[in-house]
Amino acid sequence: METTFDSDKRKLLSVASHASIFLSQLVLSAGVPLAVMVLSEDSVTKENAKEALNFHFNMWLYSVLLIIPAWLIIGLPLVALLGLVQIILPIFAILSSVTSPDGTFRYPFIFRPL
């Protein structure tokens, strides 16, 4: 039995998952994609939420790993690059979710523990 899903709802939940990174670096911002992943019945929305959650985990990991080099000044360009990545990639994910709601945006260069 194939079920159809509301395209607008799919877009909204996928965009909310990817945009949650803009809330903060705190664990609370990961609650949005986690809630979408747990509560949604749509497989595409779940995949987008899982990808957004993996992106959160990777940004936290990279931030922690860059704390010591940043204190030693050698990591400042890397911290700046990480900041740009944290802004630009979610914007691409949001645009991808709006323009092609039937697909999942895959963040490049991240580990996917989920």
VMD Tcl script that draws the C-alpha trace (Angstrom):
set ca {
  {0.00 0.00 0.00}
  {1.56 3.26 -1.10}
  {0.67 6.39 0.79}
  {1.14 9.93 -0.44}
  {2.42 12.70 1.72}
  {1.56 16.37 1.74}
  {4.32 18.17 -0.17}
  {3.93 21.38 1.85}
  {4.17 19.52 5.15}
  {7.22 17.64 3.87}
  {8.87 20.92 2.84}
  {8.06 22.62 6.15}
  {9.38 19.80 8.33}
  {12.51 19.32 6.21}
  {13.25 23.06 6.24}
  {12.67 23.20 10.02}
  {15.11 20.33 10.51}
  {17.85 21.94 8.44}
  {17.21 25.48 9.75}
  {17.43 24.42 13.40}
  {21.22 24.80 13.25}
  {20.62 28.57 13.18}
  {18.95 28.46 16.62}
  {22.21 28.00 18.48}
  {25.16 25.70 19.04}
  {23.37 24.26 22.03}
  {21.97 20.77 22.29}
  {18.48 22.31 22.21}
  {18.80 23.08 18.51}
  {19.21 19.36 17.79}
  {15.84 18.75 19.40}
  {13.99 19.98 16.32}
  {15.36 17.40 13.86}
  {15.23 14.74 16.56}
  {11.52 15.44 17.15}
  {10.83 15.46 13.42}
  {12.71 12.19 13.00}
  {10.77 10.51 15.81}
  {7.31 11.93 15.11}
  {7.15 12.03 11.32}
  {5.79 9.12 9.32}
  {7.22 10.36 6.01}
  {10.44 8.59 5.00}
  {11.86 11.60 3.10}
  {11.23 13.91 6.05}
  {12.84 11.38 8.40}
  {15.92 11.17 6.16}
  {16.23 14.96 6.03}
  {15.89 15.14 9.82}
  {18.50 12.41 10.26}
  {20.89 14.24 7.93}
  {20.35 17.52 9.83}
  {20.99 15.75 13.13}
  {24.20 14.25 11.76}
  {25.25 17.74 10.66}
  {24.65 19.01 14.22}
  {26.80 16.23 15.67}
  {29.60 16.95 13.20}
  {29.59 20.69 13.89}
  {29.82 20.01 17.64}
  {32.66 17.55 17.10}
  {34.60 19.92 14.83}
  {34.04 22.81 17.25}
  {35.43 20.80 20.16}
  {38.40 19.61 18.11}
  {39.24 23.18 17.05}
  {39.17 24.74 20.53}
  {42.82 23.99 21.36}
  {44.26 24.99 17.94}
  {42.20 28.18 18.06}
  {43.80 29.06 21.39}
  {47.17 28.56 19.77}
  {46.18 30.97 16.95}
  {46.86 28.38 14.24}
  {43.23 27.32 14.20}
  {41.63 30.72 13.68}
  {41.29 30.29 9.90}
  {39.78 26.85 10.50}
  {37.31 28.26 13.01}
  {36.33 30.94 10.49}
  {35.91 28.27 7.81}
  {33.79 26.15 10.15}
  {31.60 29.19 10.83}
  {31.06 29.71 7.10}
  {30.29 26.04 6.57}
  {27.79 26.17 9.42}
  {25.95 28.99 7.65}
  {26.27 28.07 3.98}
  {25.52 24.33 3.98}
  {22.21 24.60 5.88}
  {21.11 27.31 3.44}
  {21.82 24.92 0.56}
  {19.90 22.21 2.43}
  {16.91 24.51 2.94}
  {16.89 25.50 -0.73}
  {17.18 21.87 -1.76}
  {14.29 20.89 0.53}
  {12.08 23.59 -0.98}
  {12.99 23.01 -4.63}
  {12.97 19.20 -4.57}
  {10.83 18.04 -1.63}
  {10.95 14.40 -2.75}
  {14.71 14.14 -2.22}
  {17.06 14.18 0.73}
  {19.88 16.71 0.95}
  {23.19 15.03 1.83}
  {25.75 17.20 3.61}
  {29.24 16.70 2.19}
  {32.25 15.73 4.32}
  {30.39 14.62 7.45}
  {30.32 11.40 9.43}
  {26.92 9.79 9.59}
  {26.57 7.93 12.91}
  {22.76 7.79 12.56}
}
mol new
graphics top color blue
foreach p $ca { graphics top sphere $p radius 0.5 }
foreach p [lrange $ca 0 end-1] q [lrange $ca 1 end] { graphics top cylinder $p $q radius 0.2 }
display resetview
